[in-house]
Amino acid sequence: MKNQKLKVVALAAVGLLLLSGCATASAEAEPVSGESWSAPALLTNCKSPKVDPRGCTGPNTAGTYTSLNRSQVAKPWRICSVLPHLKDPTWVGMNYGQATQARQLGVSLTTTDAGGYENVAQQVTQVEDCVSSGANAVLLSAVSNESLNPAIAKAKKKGVAVVDVGNGVSSAEVDARVLQDYVDMGKMIGTHLASLKKPLKVALLPGPAGAGWTERSRKGFEAAVAGSAVEIVDVKYGDTGKEVQLKLVEDTLSANPGIDAIVGTAITMEVAATLLAEQGKAEDIGLYGTYVTPQAVELIKRGQAKCAPSEQSSQIGKISVDLAVRTLEQKPLDKDIQRYAPEPLLICGPKEDGYDNTSKFDATGSFAPQGWSPAFNVEAGK
């Protein structure tokens, strides 16, 4: 997940979405059945010589993640989740998934958030508080790839399990990891465009220069379209703030009057949809994304954008709790796999002829239900 998502929440639409969700009663949680579930997943062996041990990035294989059922859980384990913030749909969705799976397994879950990516010291303190409060496992969605490593080491010395969730840390001491590799997100949309088998001049706006997820996304996209009829004619980097992205799109259109498509962030899609409509180019230039927000999904449904993959934040949350319990119960799903991610889900709308699947898109795998308020305490057995 992207560190710059904190800046995205400054957008009025996102802010209103979350404020309305927190101002009303929490939406009904998923019914507790205690049953096992399975979902398509990408699996990585972090010990493979082809995989970088710092963050466990490298080749993965398609497979299935199967959860525990409640009868397999011997104790009411205490789990502590530390999130970067709860200011956008991605992290609220993560909280929804974690709270849902904690209830399914009958374990307790305490959630805190650092309030933003600049608050490294705050998050370190929160991890320490998790340990001192008697948590058996910490679900760490780190605000920094490196700076939480000492806190991870201290937790491990105290016998506390640590699961790397969502953002990624470079520490090799974590027990498991649940996060998307944005190579796969870029690869998914690139593979789709290549499969269309028609000449396309594409401008790529992957996000902030130097950000890990940005570069991984670009790498996956470029690899997927290599040798196809898709030609990348321009690449422009920039922060995911709305004003920055609008300027990038304006510059892209000015410098590349003959492009067929723009591939960018969810915010790129939002600002480009409005700009293309104003310039009368909405029918000439297709919009594609490397990830989605609820607003981007609506654009796709309305035909203002064509396709983009979902990283499935809520599903990441579910898997993270389940993996923590598997670690504590010493019941690994596969001893050779240490990193899991839900398989990204490609969403296409009516403007992408023959690919419209919006009616089948289950948003609960990606975002919390409308009206859901963050759950900070889930009691064991409840």
N, C-alpha and C positions, 0 to 999 in steps of 0.2 A: 504494500500500500504506500501511498505517496505522502511524504512529509508535508508537501505543499498543500495538501487538502485542507489544512487549517485555514489557509487564505481563501479557499473557495467558499467557506461559510460566510464570508462577508457579503456574498451575493444576497440580495433581498429575497429572492424566491426561496433559497434554501433556508434562510433565517425564518421566514414565515412558516415554512413547512414544519420546522422543528418546534417553533414556539406554539403552533397550534397543537402539536402532538403532546407537548408538556403541559399545556393549559387545560387539557381535558382529562377525563379519567383514562387510566391505562387500558389499552385494548386487551381483549381477552387473550391470555396466554394459550399456547398450544395445549390441547388436552393431554393429560399425563396418562400414558398407557404403559410405560416401562418397557415397551417392546424394542427390539433391535431394529435398526434401519440400515440401508445400504445406499451408496451414491457413487457415481463415477468420480474417479480421482486420479491425480497425477502423483506418482510415487518416486521418491529419490533415495538411493542408497548413499548416504553421506560419506561412507567409507570407501566408495569406489575411487580408483585412481583418476578417473575422468572428472571427478567432482571436487570443486574447491572447498576445502574444509572450513574456510572462513565464511560462514553463512550457508554452507551446503548448497552452492549454486552449480548447476551442471545438468547433464542429461537426465531426463526422467522417463518413466514408462507409464502408459495408460493402464489403469486397473480399477479396483473398487475399494472404497472404504466401508467397512462394516462395523457398526457400533456394538458396544456391550448392551445387554439387556439388564434390567434392574436386578434380577435374581442373581446375576454374576458379581454384584457389588457387595462385598462382605462388610464394609464399614461405612458409616456416614462421614466420609472424608471432608476435610475443610479445604476449600479452594479459594484462592485470592486472585482476582483479576486486576491488573494495573493497565489502564488505557491511556493513550495520549490526551484525549479529550472526548467530549460527547456533544460536539457542536455540529456534526454533519451526519447525513444518512448512513455513511459507511460505518462509523463507529457506533451509532445507535443500533444499526443492524447487527453489528458484532455482539453488542450487549444482549440483544434479543436472542441470538443464537446460543450464547453461553448460558443465559438464564433458563432457556428452554431445556437444554440438555442436562443442566444441573437438576432441574425438577424431574426429568425423566429417570435419572439415575438415583435420585434420593440423596444427593450430596448437598452440602452447603456452599454457597458462593457469595463472597463479599467483593464488591467492585468499587474501585476508586479511579479517578482520572487526574492527570497532571495539569490539566487546564490549558495545555498548549505545548508545542514542540520546543519552545524556548526554556521550558521549566525542567531542565535535567535534574537539578538538585532536588526539586520537589518529587520527582519520580523515584530517585534513589531512596529518598526517605520513605516513600510509600512501599517500596519493595522491602525495606528494612522493617517497616511496621507490620507487613504481612508475616514476616518470619517471626517477629517477637510476639505476635498475637496467637501463634500456634498453628498457622496454616501448614497443611501437608504439601501443598503445591502452589506455585505461583504461575499464573498465565501472564506473560510479559509482552505487551505491545509497546516496544521501546520507542522513546522519542529520539534516541541516538543509536547509531549502529555500533559505536565503540564505548560510549561513556557509561553504559550500564554493566559492562563486563565485571568490574570489581564487585558490584552488588550481587551479581549472579554467582560469583565465586564464593562470597560469604554465605549466601543462601545454601549453596551446595554443601559447604562445610558443616552447616547446621542440620543436614539431612533432609532439606526441603527440595522437592522436585521442581524443575523450572522448564516451562514450555515456551518456546519462542513463537509468538503469534502475530501475524499480520504484517509487521514492518521489517523484521529481521535484525539479528545481532550477529556480530562477528565471533562471539565466544563459542568455543568448541565444547563448553561444559554443559550446555543445555541438554535435557533429556530427550527432547523431541521438538519438531518444528511444524507449524501449520501456517503456510503463507504462499501466496502466488509468486511465481517467477514471472516478471513482466515480459520476459522473452516469449512466454506462451501466449500472453495477451496480444502482443504485436504480431506474433506468428499466426494467430487465429484470424485476425482481420486481413492480414496479407494473403494467407492461403485462400480466403474467400474471394478476394479480388482477382487473384491469379486464376481461380477456377472459372471465372466468367469468360475467360479466353477471348477477350477483346482488347484492343489497344486502349490504354488509359494513361493519360499524363496526370501524375499525382503530385500534389504538394504535401509534404509530411511536416506536421507541427507537433512533435512528440512531447513537449513540456519544457521544464527548466533545464538549462544546460548543466551538465555535471551531476544531476540527480541520478542515483542508481537506477530507479525504476524507469526513468526517461531513456537512459542509454540501453537498458535491457529491452525495452519496448521497441526502440528503433532497430536494435540488432535482430530481434525476432521478425519484424516486418520486412526488413531488407532481405533476410535469408529466404523468407517465404516467397517473395516476388522475383527473386533472382532467376533469370532465364525465361521469364514469362513475358506476356505482352504489356505488363505494367511497367511504366517508366517513372522513376522518381525524378522530377524536374527541379524540385526545390526542397530544402529542409530549413526550417526556421525554429529556433528555440526561444522560449520565454516562460516566465512565471504563469501560473494558472489563474492569476487574478483576471477579472473580466476585462478591465481596461487594456491590460497588456495583450491579452489574446485578441481583442478587437483590432488593435493596431497591427498585430502580426497578420491577421486575415486581410486587412486592408492592403498592407504591403505586398502580401502574396498575390492578391488579385491584380494589383497594379503591375507587378513584375512578371506575371505569368497569365496573360489574357486568354491563352488557349488551353488552360487546364480543364481536365474532366472531373477531377475529384479532389477533395481535401480530406486528409486523414489526420485527426488530432485528438486532443483530450476531450472530455465531456464538456468542458467549458468552451473549447473551440467550437464544438457543435452548436452550442447555445447561441454564441455571438454571431457565428457565421450564418445560421439559419435566418436571423433577422436581417443581416446585411445583404445576403443574397436576394432576399425578398424585396428589399428596398431598391436594389440595383436591377431587378428584373432578371436575375440569373439563376433563380431557384430551380428551374427546369433543366439548366445546362450543366450545373456542377453538383455532383453528388457529395453528400457529407457522410463520413464514416468516423468512428471513434475507436480509441484503444481501451476505453472503459466507460462505464455508464454511471450516471446519477439518476434519481427518479425523474428529474427534469429532462434528461437526455432520452430516457425511455419514452416519455410523452412525445418528444419530437419525432422519434422513430414511429410511434403509433399513428401520429398525425400526418406522416409522409413528408415531414420537413427535414428529416435525416434518414439515412438508409439502414445502416447496420453498425453494431458495436458489441463487444463481448462484456459480459458481467463477470467480475471476479468472485461473486457469491460470498459476500461478507458474512451474512448470517450463517451460512453453512460452515465457513471457517470457524465461527464461534462455537458451533455445535461440536465440530471435530476436536477443537482445542480442549474442551472440557472432557470429552470422551478419552482423548489421548492422555490427559493428566491422570484420569482414573485408571486407565490401563497401566500406566507407569507405576502408580501406587499399588495396584493389585498384582503387579508383575504378570500381566496378561497381554503381552504385545500382540498386535495383529500380525506382524511379520518382523522377525528379528533382524532382517536385512534392510528394513526400511525405517529411516529416522525422520523423513520429511514428507508431509502430505499436503495436498491442496485440492480443493474441489476442481473438477474439470471446468475451465471457463465455458460459459454458455453464450453462444452467438445469438444475438437478437436482431432480427431483420423486420422491416416494416413493409407496407404496401407499395412503396416506391421501388423496392428491389424485387422486380417481377419474378414470381415463382418461389420466393424465399420467405414470404411473410409468415412469421410464427408468433407474432405478438399475442394472439389469442391464447396461445399455449404457455406463455411465459408466466412462471410462478414467481412473483416478486418476493415471496417470503424467504426464498433461498438467498436473496441479495439484500433485502431491506426489511426493517421491522414493519409490521402492519400499521396502517394509518391509525393514529391515536395512541400508539404505544409510548409509554413513558419509561425512561431507563430504570432498570431494577438494580438497586444497590445492595440489597440483602435478600438472598434466597435461603430459607431455612432447610436444613436436611429433613428429608421425608415429607416435605410439603409440596 
